[in-house]
Amino acid sequence: MSWMSEHWLAAVLLVAYTGVLFHHAHIGRRASHTLTDYYVGGRRLGGVAVGMSFFATFASTNSYIGHAGKGYDYGAPWMLMAVFIVLFTYLSWVMVAPRLRRFTAHWDALTLPDYLESRFGAGNRRLRTLAALVILFSSLLYLVAIFKGAGNLFEQFLRIDYGAAVWLTLLIVMLYTSIGGFVSVVRTDVLQGGLMVLGSVTIFGFVFTAAGGGEALPALMRAPDTQHLFTLDAGIPLIVLLGIALSGSLKLLVDPRQVSRFYALKDERSVRTGIWVAVVGIALIQLCLFPVGMFARLLLDGVADTDMIIPTLVNDSSIFPVWVADFLIIAMLAAAMSSMDSVLLVAATVFYKDVVETLHPAAHPLGWTRAGVVGISALAAVVALEPPGGIVEITIFSGSLYAVCFLPAILLGLHWRRGTATGVMASMATGMVVLVAWMLFGPRGMVHEVFPALAVSIVVYVACALARDPVIRQWPGTRATENPDGC
């Protein structure tokens, strides 16, 4: 039986899905007359659309393939990661969204480095450049992880070479993202978010049933080789697991692809609506996917690469009927695309706005930004052909880097009137040094590197903020404020 005759539904859904993506790209192109339109949708989007875009952007193949598979090794304690993600989604919308939306609109900031320069000292190109380089490097890492997940998925399902699967993914996402910009990305995220929620519930339901239904957990708890999955130090020390959970969820407060959604909200009412859309959506996805790897213990033996658990299960007709598997492939494709397009757009906008434009403004900024989408995505695809690690490991390091570099500047910078450009740069530099040094030489088996790195980053930021007398500067929503101009 040929692949097409067996999976005709997947082919039809893929064609229809791709058609919708390019339809949204066309709408986005027509709506993108200025950089503000292309970068942040003209700051006129509602809470439902942005809320769905927020959770769809976060829940990529790292959730469907990476995090879902890790439950196989880490057992029940791995659910802490899901709880942290839901909690920090809520905190992001409460602590970051309202002020960041207002501040970026006040200073007409379109990117995170653009905002940091406006907040901590206009004209400080060193801060802007350093922030841009961190974002470009972290975005590249994250894209590599997503390409790996999509490549594994298509390799198993379409029965094509891994490299061909990576290039197929690249072609689709590169085209519609470069054409339509932020409006296209958010419109597709609404569709993708709905598919992802339905897909995650479907995966959990079928795997749970195949594993034995209500008897699945008692069976795992009784079996000698799986009893340890229900201890606090199941597959990894609890303190290390807490560090992984923290570094994987803290980025919800500071990751440019997440917080850039707040730039586009049109008013405070949209913020209040978006909170609950984002929290409910992310909770459904994470709480359904994270236990799947644990139940896979009853279905698969001798798993060497946990990133292959979900693709293997979905491809098993004894667990998922062909028509369900066909739908899930499209849902997981949506998961990959929803994060990939956002990361690409953030990286490309930073590439032009905070690198190219600071050196020499171009005559056609949208053209440069679109070229950035193409170039960055192609580079990530090349690296993904020989990825440096597993999906979870790559995304966790990317999240840790964002946390230690940007959490003090964003969270304290929004709620504390002190802060300096030099202090931000110093906190970023020391945080990165400690993060890498702890990874290479520190006791990672006892304390995850995000804890010491983040602590040092915060202490340096606060010390620099207190070391200099403040100067008076305009503060959004008030008459004036204190804002030091250096450390």
PyMOL commands that set and color helices and strands:
alter all, ss='L'
color gray80, all
select helices_A, chain A and resi 3-6+8-31+35-43+47-58+61-74+76-107+112-120+125-158+162-210+213-222+227-230+238-254+256-263+268-289+292-298+306-314+322-359+365-384+391-415+421-441+450-466
alter helices_A, ss='H'
color red, helices_A
select strands_A, chain A and resi 472-473+481-482
alter strands_A, ss='S'
color yellow, strands_A
deselect
rebuild
show_as cartoon
